[in-house]
Amino acid sequence: LKIVAEKCGIPMPKVSSRDEKLGRERDGLMEVYARAADFYKRRLGTPEAAAARQILEERDIKPEFAERFGVGYAPPYGLLKTLNPTNPKKTGLFLENDRGDIYDRFRRRLMFPIWNERGKVIAFGGRIVGDGQPKYLNSPESPLYSKSFVLYGVHLAKNEARKAEKMVVVEGYFDVLSLHQNG
């Protein structure tokens, strides 16, 4: 509403304190996710991410497309210390074990940032590097992300889809990257 109101020159109606608080929480969560995406993206170039880069090579994903899609690597630890969020569990990026220790949800995974239609990171999908289960792990549902209502990469395809008056929907992250890479 805020974006539409600004574009149309319409003053925004008064927002309740509850809605204002929810808006600040959403904005804060998006900031945390943007920083996490940057963390993962920078880690893809490290020596410990060699196996993750090999998966991309095996899938014939060129480095420039991995870069365009913000693909990264989640090391076994380090995100918590880097982000230092006020409430780590509330971000969906961290879990708590039986001893009360907080740890990174995504560990040793090839990371795919998931964006909203405006290109803001709202969640992550991670593919295990090496052996382990589950093979793919997504962010939990949150005030920003509901898996049933998000199409991966739609922000990069929407303008072209409007021109063509059609859109091809595929199942996985690699499928989306491959289609974009191949025109």
N, C-alpha and C positions, 0 to 999 in steps of 0.2 A: 504494500500500500504506500509505503513511504516513497519508493522509487517512482511509482505512477504519479503520486501527488506532486513530487518535485518536477517531473517531466511536464505535467499539465499545469503547473503553477497554482495548484489547489492547496490551501493550508490544511495541514493534518489536524484531525480532530484530537481533542485532549485524550491522552492515553492513561489508562488506570495504572496505579502504582504496581499492581500485580503483573500487568502486561509489560510494563516498563522493565520490571525485574526479569521476566522471562526473556525479553529482548536482549538485555545485557548478558544473561546466561548463554543464550544462543551465540551472541557475538564473541563472547569469551571462549566458548567451545570451538568456534570456527578459527579463532586465533591460535588455539592450542593445536588444532588439526593442521593448520598451515605450517606451523613450526615443526610438527612431527613429519609432515610430508618432506620438508626441506632436510630434516635429519636423515630420513630414509634414503632420499635421493643422493645425498652426499656420500652415504655409506656404500652405494653400489660400486663406486670406483675403488674401494679398499681391497687389499689382498684377501681378506677373509670372505669377500663376496664373489670370489672367482667362480664358485659352483653356481651361484645365482646368474652371473653373466653367461655361463655356459648354457644354462636353460634357455636364455634369450637367443643365443646363437643357434641352438638346436631347433628352436621354433622359427628360425630365420627372421628374427626381429632385429632390425638395424639399430645401432646405437642412437641415431637421431630420432627415431620413433619412440624408443624407450625414454629418451629425454623429453620429447614432446608430451608424452603421457605421464611424465613424472614418476616413472617406475623406479623403485628403490630397493634397498635391502635392509631388513631388520636384524641387527646383530642380537646375540643372546641377552644383552643388557646395554644400558646406556641412555635410553630414552628418558627414563624417570629423572635421572640426574641432570640431563640436558634441559628438560622442560620445567622441572620442579613445580608442578601444578599444585594449587591450593587443595583440591580434592581429587587425588589421582583416580580413584575408582569411578568417580562420576564422569570422567572423560571417556570411559570405555576402552582406553588404551592400556589399562593396568588391571591386574587381578590381585587378590590377597590369598595367601596360603593359610593352612591351619595354624601356623605359628604367629600369624598377624603380619607377616612380611609382605610388602607390596612389590610386585615384579611386572615386567613388560608382558602384555598379552601376546604380542607378536614377537616371536623369537625364531631366528634362522629361517626367515621367509623372504621370498621375493614379494615386494609390496606394490600394490596398485592403489593409488589414491582414487577415491570415488568422489565425484563432484556433483553439485546441484546443477540446474540448468543455466545458472549464471557463471559457472566455472569456479565456485568456491568448494574447497575440500570439506566434505561432510562425513566421511567414513573411509575405511580401508578394507581391502581384500588382500589376503596374504597366501601365497602358495609355498608350501614347505620346500625347503632345499635339503635334499637327501631323504632319508627315511623318516617316517613319522606320520602321525594322524592328528587331526584330519588333514587331508591333502590341501584343502582350501579352507581358510578361516576368514570370516567377515566380522567387521565391527558389530557390536550388538545394536539393537534398535535404540534410538535416542531421540531427543527433541529435534534433531537435525535430519535423522536418517531412518527411513523405513524401507527395507529392501524391496517391498512390493511396489513402491512408487518411484523407484529410481532406475533409469536406464544408464548403464555405464557408458561414458563418453558422449552422451547426448549433446552436451554443450559444444562439442567440436563438430557435430554432424547437423545440428538443427538448421543452420542457414542453407546448407546445401540441400537438405531434405525439403525445405520450403520451396526452393527453386525447382527441384525435381518433382515436387508434390508426391513424394514417396520416401520411405525409409526402410532400410533392411535391418531387422533386429536379429541378433545372433546370441548364442548362449554365454560364451565366456570372454574373459579379458583378452586372451590371446587371439580369439576370433576377431574382436573389435580392432585390436592393433594391426592384425594382418590385413583386414579390409581397408583400413585407412592407409596403410603402407603401400597397398597395391592399387590405390586410386579410388 
